Amino acid sequence: MKMTDLLPKSAKKVQDFLKRNGFDFTVRELPGSTRTAAEAASSIGCTVGQIAKSLIFHDKVSNLPILIIASGANKVDVRKIEAATGLRLHRADGKFIKDTVGFAIGEIPPVGHNSQLRTLLDPDLRQYETIWAAAGTPFAVFQLPTEVLEDLTQGEWIALAE
């Protein structure tokens, strides 16, 4: 039995997405929680800034989900994003996220969603050679070089921190 066969269904969904799209990153389940950036950093043994936290908003005009991947050390400034993109953002609730994205709050990976999401990336992540992202459960993560985040997510870099 392969290690990936032991992953919970939602973490395996992320691992399968990565493999199917040519990315050789390994989803791992950790003994400690990764639900928040601080918990993830503690469980992994990295800085909070190296945690690529995935937040889902919805655009009030189109009602489409918008994925924001921010450094775990940063707070997202919605007004700054709206001014730069023309979006009208509202923080999505758990039901909207689960229904449209396919993952629960605190488990949202940067990839493997029900459909391709418009994705905004925090340039502050670029200060780290490698970052860690959630992988579909409160305990699953994967490490990746920051330089591939844009290709992996089809995201756009935009100043979004307070």
Helices and strands as residue ranges (DSSP letters): G 3-6, H 9-20, E 28-29, H 37-44, G 48-50, E 51-59, E 65-71, H 78-85, E 89-91, H 94-100, E 118-121, G 123-127, E 130-134, E 140-145, G 146-148, H 149-153, E 156-157
